[in-house]
Amino acid sequence: MNSWRIKSLDAILATAEKKSLHRSLGAFQLTMLGIGAIIGTGIFVLTAAAAQKAGPGMMFSFIVAGFVCAVAALCYSELASMVPVSGSAYTYTYAVMGELMAWMVGWALILEYAVAASAVCVGWSGYVMGLVENATGFALPEFLSAGPAWSMNGFMPVADFTHGFINLPAIVVAAAVTWLLVIGTSESAMVNAVLVCIKIVALTAFIVLSLPMINGENFTPLMPNGLFGHDGLGVIGAAASIFFAYVGFDAVSTAAEETKNPQKNVPIGLIGSLAICTIFYLLVAAGVVGTVGAQPLMVNGIAISPDSAEFVTQCRALTEAGNAPIVCSKEALAEVLRKIGFEQIGNMVGLAASIALPSVILMMIYGQTRIFFVMARDGLLPEKLADVHPKFKTPWKVTIFTGIFVAIAGAFFPVGQLADISNSGTLFAFFMVAIAVLVLRKTDPTRHRPFKTPLVWIVAPLAIVGTVGLYLNLPMVAKLVLPIWGAIGLLIYFAYSRGHSHVGRGLIEVHEDDKDLPPPPGTT
């Protein structure tokens, strides 16, 4: 059987009409879902790490990462408006470059969605446990509030259970979000809209209070680690890491099959959410740098990695001495407000982050389940996973399966470099989408495109170069994970998926004489 077989766009659209999800989302809900997916751990948690890597130059890091996302978003918008079905980059790749590459993209997207969701679960756990302890004095035993520390012994991972065994709060939040997604997309979207508003209010409060107190001297030296530093440091290295702050906008395209008037609303949701978040990020970064400074910790004049044991040791010593810089903070925005005299509002921003971070988990699991749903519908995964609940109209089996995976990873693994690992999968998916746009312009130029990527022969190559450039500037561990994960995916594909593929077996799910029939009752 040919692993490069292509599923035509007509077949993809016809299959979606036959076995579609309930269309209930509009442009406003999609934009809110996009903002909910984007604003979260990246800006609330990773700002300090970005400052350690780039210093005040993290302003440029946000711009670089945002630019790569913008050109990728334009490519996504064209394909999502043409092919308004679940599956995102997986579906587009299947139609353009064939089944094997589509499988690899879908497999890589697990690194984007599931690993990112697990990372946010762990981040949420830290925020909430800290707030509870400060308010009531109660603290979970360490072995119930943190997973083990992991290290490498050669090529073997080794767990150290000295300071933790299982992260119970991470399991709780993963289970709660999974249940919410099972009961229905529209319900999840409404809850998410409330959480998005909380995040926007918190960031707006930070901006309003911090910007008037900016001191221009805090912006010098502007790039203490240079443009390209060592070990993932520097402006571009920080951009590769804080790319995680933008991860999630493409999850809007995975909701295309559940969107009313997707040709119009999907591009609005994609580009609108990205534009709003980029503006917020730049203003927040300016507030952090301008008020308290963002110079990195140095050893012998050389910056150290925020993931290193040496960095943790230095930060612990400075914290005990009462003069830790903002690069050491795990709650940078709240800490900035406390340092400039707004202690109670800083605490409220921390509370807002704790309340709102579940919306990021929601969108990550949401996006992952829709990828799995369409892969199972194509036969590449067990078809029973694609069952839609008769009452809730959601792919409940695959949602529960994904939630269990996220809960396990959140329970037993630290945040650490999960953001960078997630980025590697995301950048690969973006890379493939940009190529797919160009290929489709050549192979199917007459197909109706409700949204056309402007200057596509400039924008798409910029997306390709940008994604490759950021990937090459990730830490070495993150760069190695993608090919190793891909090798595991290939084994699964050739052992199961290749033989069960509907296209490979010649199964025609929607025949020519009925492909134009309306979807089953309850799905429109």
QUIFENBEL-V90105 format. One line per field, one symbol per residue. ss: DSSP state (A for helix, B for strand, O for the rest). psi: psi as a letter, one per 30 degrees, with the letter a starting at -180 (. if undefined). burial: + if it has 16 or more other C-alpha atoms within 10 Angstrom, else -. Layout:
ss->???
psi->???
burial->???
This chain:
ss->OOOOOOOOAAAAAAAAAAOOOOOOBOAAAAAAAAAAAAOOAAAAAOAAAAAAAAAAAAAAAAAAAAAAAAAAAAAAAAAAAAOOOOOAAAAAAAAAOOAAAAAAAAAAAAAAAAAAAAAAAAAAAAAAAAAAAAAAOOOOOAAAAOBOBBBBBOOBBBBBOOOOBOBAAAAAAAAAAAAAAAAOAAAAAAAAAAAAAAAAAAAAAAAAAAAOOOOAAAAOOOOOOOOOOOOOOAAAAAAAAAAAAOOOOOAAAAOAAABOOAAAAAAAAAAAAAAAAAAAAAAAAAAAAAAAOOOOOBBOOBBOOOOOAAAAAAAAAAAAAOOOOAAAOOOAAAAAAAAOOOAAAAAAAAAAAAAAAAAAAAAAAAAAAAAAAAAAAOOOOOAAAAOOOOOOOOOAAAAAAAAAAAAAAAAAOOOOOAAAAAAAAAAAAAAAAAAAAAAAAAAOOOOOOOOOOOOAAAAAAAAAAAAAAAAAOOOAAAAAAAAAAAAAAAAAAAAAAAAAOOOOOOOOOOOOOOOOOOOOOOOO
psi->kjfgkkjleeeeeeeeeehllkjfkaeeeeeeeeeeeejbeeeeefeeeeeeefafffeeeeeeeeeeeeeeeeeeeeeeeeiillfbfeeeeefegleeeeeeeeeefeeeeeeeeeeeeeeeeeeeeeeeeeeffkkkkeffgkllkklkjcgkkkkjgeglekjeeeeeeeeeeeeeeefkeeeeeeeeeeeeeeeeeeeeeeeeeeefgkjfffgkkeifgaejalhglleeeeeeegffffkfeffeffgefgkkhfeeeeeeeeeeeeeeeeeeeeeeeeeeefeflhklkljhgkklkffleeeeeeeeeeeffghklfffkfieeeeeeefggieeeeeeeeeeeeefefeeeeeeeeeeeeeeeeeefffflkfffgkkkfefhlieefeeeeeeeeeeefegklecgeeeeeeeeeeeeeeeeeeeeeeefefiffkkjekkkkhefeeeeeeeeeeeeeefglleeeefeeeeeeeeeeeeefeeeeffkeeefgkjejlefgfgllllkgg.
burial->--+-+++-+-+++++++++++++++++-+++++++++++++++++++++++++++++++++++++++++++++++++++++++++++++++++++++++++++++++++++++++++++++++++++++++-----------+++++++---------+----++++++++-+++-+++-++++++-++--++-++++++-++-+++-+++--+---++--+++++++++-+++++++++++++++++++++++++++++++++++++++++++--++-++++++++++++++++++-----++++----+---+---------+++++++++++++----+--+++-++++++++++++++++++++++++++++++++++--++++----++++++++-++++++++++++++--+++++++++++++++++++++-+--------+-+++--+--++++++-++++++++++--++-++--++--++-++---++++++++----++----+---+---+-
